[in-house]
Amino acid sequence: MHLVELDVSSIPFGQPLPFPLRGVGGVLLVNKGLVIRSSKELQDLVVRGQTLYVDTDEAGPEYRSYVARLQSMLYTDKPLGEIANVAIQVARDTSEQEKVNQHPEWESWQLRWTQLLHKPNPATFAEQFDRQLNALLRYTKKNPNAALLALIHLSAQELRNYCATHSMLTAVICTLVAHETLNWPAPHIRTLASAAMGMNLGMAALQDELALQGGPLTAAQAQAIDSHADRSVALGKELGISDPIWEMAVQYHHYRDPGPLAEKPIGRQMARLIQRADIFGARIAPRAARHASAATPAMKACYYDETQAVDEAGAAIVKTLGIYPPGTWVQLASDEIGVVIQRNAHAATPKISVFLNNQGIPCEPLPRDTALPRYKIKQTIAPKDWRVHVSVERLLALL
């Protein structure tokens, strides 16, 4: 059972519910198909259950259809009011999702960030942004390998929700590097993650359009890309962000700035770390016009700076994530193919689960110790060459 809290204000009257409603602990309150006709009936349910939930395992296709409908409305530029009124709005944060060994509904997180970044409302942005960022940071702190596994896997196979997924991945990478390798204080780490989530505020919708665009950039699109850092800072100020370190990190996140981190002010250090994580995340993500890169060349691209010297921020990323970060598909010396599930103390020997045997036939997940010569990693595999589809939920269940 995977309970996700509902926003009761968006439950429509006079329409059959597409899935059952449950209360705290999963107690069944209302069967699928029941019509709630008035606010009094709804209030009675809330009183009985205190909080209303949907079990996404039980709801299955109906829940995914709801998420897809919201996503479609975002991409067709529907008014915010119309989007908000779609039946059975998924609540933003749930206590169930934040338990130590529980995972979020990643489709919902992608959608929430997409909506927030595409159509920021000055009246509500700061509160929504902080709430969603806090949820991401809490989850990453409790489940660092799971956060990497989910976001690298999702980044490598999806064209939609690129901006949100890419920003979350960049924020998670930066957070882990700053905490585990650079030993930055907590306030700096939070500012860093916030800047990573806000770095593309000025072109969020355009980023998602470009991921689906097969042809070359127009002159207007090229101009928007060139100026997006300035516009992201300006928009951040309009939305209530007044941190000069955040502004510097966003302003310079595409600036060519090689050299030791210690010689830069903290905002520029953040910008450099965001830039190198940004490069890795962009390389592993597909576009309509090109295939996604395998993890090895993507890591190499962030490891070396503009002069082809080792970049300090890039090297910190490789040290933190390992040579084969979670979510990376690999071929072993045994010719089996699997996915990296968890980092190890040694960067080259992560935990692997095999999904294709040495004859290329799908199999139940098999753990492999890549420190053993017969299971040594031979090469990484680009997403276009994956021969089996595995859901992010199935991968997370292996942890």
Stockholm file with secondary structure:
# STOCKHOLM 1.0

chainA/1-399         MHLVELDVSSIPFGQPLPFPLRGVGGVLLVNKGLVIRSSKELQDLVVRGQTLYVDTDEAGPEYRSYVARLQSMLYTDKPLGEIANVAIQVARDTSEQEKVNQHPEWESWQLRWTQLLHKPNPATFAEQFDRQLNALLRYTKKNPNAALLALIHLSAQELRNYCATHSMLTAVICTLVAHETLNWPAPHIRTLASAAMGMNLGMAALQDELALQGGPLTAAQAQAIDSHADRSVALGKELGISDPIWEMAVQYHHYRDPGPLAEKPIGRQMARLIQRADIFGARIAPRAARHASAATPAMKACYYDETQAVDEAGAAIVKTLGIYPPGTWVQLASDEIGVVIQRNAHAATPKISVFLNNQGIPCEPLPRDTALPRYKIKQTIAPKDWRVHVSVERLLALL
#=GR chainA/1-399 SS CCEEEEEGGGCCTTSBCSSCEECGGGCEEECTTCBCCSHHHHHHHHHHHSSCEEEHHHHTHHHHHHHHHHHHHHHTTCCHHHHHTSSSEECSCCTGGGSTTCCCCHHHHHHHHHHHHHSCCTTTHHHHHHHHHHHHHHHHHHCHHHHHHHHHHHHTTCSTTHHHHHHHHHHHHHHHIIIIISCCCHHHHHHHHHHHHHTTGGGHHHHHHHHTCCSCCCHHHHHHHHTHHHHHHHHHHHTTCCCHHHHHHHHTTTCCCCSCGGGSCHHHHHHHHHHHHHHHHHHHSCBTTBCCCCHHHHHHHHHBCTTSSBCHHHHHHHHHHCSSCTTCEEEETTSCEEEEEECCSSTTCCEEEEEECTTSCEEEEEEEETTSGGGCEEEECCGGGCCSCCCHHHHHTTC
#=GC SS_cons         CCEEEEEGGGCCTTSBCSSCEECGGGCEEECTTCBCCSHHHHHHHHHHHSSCEEEHHHHTHHHHHHHHHHHHHHHTTCCHHHHHTSSSEECSCCTGGGSTTCCCCHHHHHHHHHHHHHSCCTTTHHHHHHHHHHHHHHHHHHCHHHHHHHHHHHHTTCSTTHHHHHHHHHHHHHHHIIIIISCCCHHHHHHHHHHHHHTTGGGHHHHHHHHTCCSCCCHHHHHHHHTHHHHHHHHHHHTTCCCHHHHHHHHTTTCCCCSCGGGSCHHHHHHHHHHHHHHHHHHHSCBTTBCCCCHHHHHHHHHBCTTSSBCHHHHHHHHHHCSSCTTCEEEETTSCEEEEEECCSSTTCCEEEEEECTTSCEEEEEEEETTSGGGCEEEECCGGGCCSCCCHHHHHTTC
//
